[in-house]
């Protein structure tokens, strides 16, 4: 049995960290929305008693037990008690790594969804969310894959309306940011600007682009700006594009812009020209399917 699956990215539209939990994880309050930029998984399911093998087109991504897909594979069969099946995974990466776009978690979530479906859905959605949240913090979101207010460590998901009619421009520099480092730097941040998430929700629901833009903040970016020279220099580069607002997604290093459709192409061409060595990509929100 062969399947092709699109695994889309996400952006954070505001990110607040409420504190550190006893288990070492950080408690979050944020809004995330799926976008159309996607990786592709090609899955070949084979005989019972086989093993998992992973191939990817991108160098530097592990294909052993450190790959998030491998962790999902092992945990799924351990939790369900089903005999392992031979599965070959071809992973075609388009979502940049270490970007804050959730590429790894998306790949893991969509693999879990198809693996569970292949075996007749032995796990409920709630069970999938519960066991996968410690494998990848964004996996629960991608199992839902709708614009949502996210709490806890990523497992508390409240679907919200997103009627925002605009284009998105992503700018990923030629370096990444470690999520571990971003959260580590947060401990040094004492004065925080909070996202006004209720106002962002209102703006998303009412298609009020300015209301959304005016209320986005990101605690992880604020922490990185304390001492990450590459992020500081990137911000300086962005300041040369006068009158435009750039937002970091998650722990970065990818930034995005929310742009009205009447000026998005002009701005996209300007950014492509200015940031020649960066990944610059125009896309849209992935609207929920009923």
Secondary structure, DSSP 8 states (H G I E B T S, - for coil): -EEEEEEEEEEEEEEEEEEE-TTS-EEEEEEEEEEEEEEEEEEEEEEET--EEEEESSTTS--STTSHHHHHHHHHHHHH----EEEEEEEE--S-SSSSS-HHHHHHHHHHHHHHHHTT--S-HHHHHHHHTTT-TTHHHHHH-S-EEEEETTTEEEE-------EEEEEE-SS---HHHHHHHHTT--S-----HHHHHHHHHHT-HHHHHHT--BHHHHHHTTT-HHHHHHHHHHTTSTT---EE-TTSSEEEEEE-TTTHHHHHHHHHHH-TTSEEEEE-B-----
